[in-house]
Amino acid sequence: MTIIPNDNTSMLTPLGTLRGIIQCVHGGDDAFLYGSVSGEDGEWVLIEQFTGNELKEVALPSYLLVSGAANQTTTLAAGTKVLLDPRLGRGKA
């Protein structure tokens, strides 16, 4: 399991992983999960807005980013965290 940084910086997903489980542990602020194949500014796509404790299976792009706002400019409050379990698609864990 990996905690996706909540400081509005991108994270490279594990090489060779096609799908993963994302869990939001909601601490009061919504979390916005973005993905990009390049990680370049202006090329991020909203994957999911988490408004509570949630668990989702998602296709994993090359880069993930968590923001505290829909405009990708706000650091997420410390009470909310987004976790990644990238074991799907790798075969044996």
C-alpha positions in Angstrom: 0.0 0.0 0.0 1.2 3.5 -0.9 -0.1 6.8 0.4 -0.5 9.2 -2.5 1.1 12.6 -1.6 -1.5 15.1 -0.5 0.6 18.1 -1.2 -0.5 18.5 -4.8 2.6 16.9 -6.3 2.5 14.0 -8.8 3.4 10.4 -8.1 4.7 7.9 -10.6 2.7 4.7 -10.4 4.5 1.4 -10.1 5.9 0.1 -13.4 3.8 -2.6 -15.1 0.7 -2.0 -13.0 -2.5 -1.6 -15.0 -5.2 -1.4 -12.3 -5.3 -0.7 -8.6 -7.5 -0.1 -5.7 -7.8 3.5 -4.4 -9.1 4.1 -0.9 -10.0 7.5 0.4 -9.9 7.9 4.2 -12.1 11.0 4.5 -11.1 13.5 7.2 -13.5 16.3 6.4 -12.2 17.7 3.0 -13.0 16.3 -0.4 -10.1 14.8 -2.4 -9.7 15.1 -6.1 -7.7 12.3 -7.8 -6.2 13.2 -11.2 -4.3 11.1 -13.7 -2.0 11.8 -16.6 0.1 9.7 -19.0 2.8 12.4 -19.3 2.7 14.2 -15.9 2.9 17.6 -17.7 1.1 20.7 -16.6 -2.3 21.1 -18.4 -2.5 17.3 -19.2 -4.3 16.1 -16.0 -7.7 14.5 -16.1 -10.0 14.1 -13.1 -10.5 10.4 -12.3 -12.6 10.7 -9.2 -13.8 13.2 -6.6 -14.0 11.6 -3.1 -16.6 13.1 -0.9 -16.4 10.4 1.9 -14.7 7.2 2.8 -14.6 5.3 -0.5 -12.9 2.3 -2.2 -12.6 2.2 -6.0 -10.9 0.0 -8.6 -9.3 2.2 -11.3 -7.2 2.0 -14.4 -3.8 3.4 -13.4 -2.2 6.1 -15.7 1.5 6.7 -15.5 1.1 9.6 -13.0 -1.4 10.3 -10.2 -2.0 13.5 -8.3 -4.3 14.3 -5.3 -5.6 17.8 -4.8 -7.9 19.5 -2.3 -9.7 21.4 -5.1 -11.1 20.8 -8.6 -8.5 23.2 -10.0 -5.5 21.2 -8.9 -4.0 24.0 -7.0 -4.8 23.2 -3.3 -3.0 21.0 -0.9 -5.3 18.4 0.6 -6.0 18.8 4.4 -3.9 16.5 6.5 -7.0 14.7 7.9 -7.9 13.2 4.5 -5.6 10.7 2.8 -5.8 8.7 -0.4 -4.2 5.2 -0.6 -3.1 3.1 -3.5 -2.9 -0.7 -3.6 -1.3 -1.5 -7.0 -1.4 -5.3 -6.8 -4.0 -5.8 -9.5 -2.6 -6.7 -12.8 0.8 -7.9 -11.5 -0.1 -11.5 -11.0 0.9 -12.8 -7.6 1.1 -10.2 -4.8 
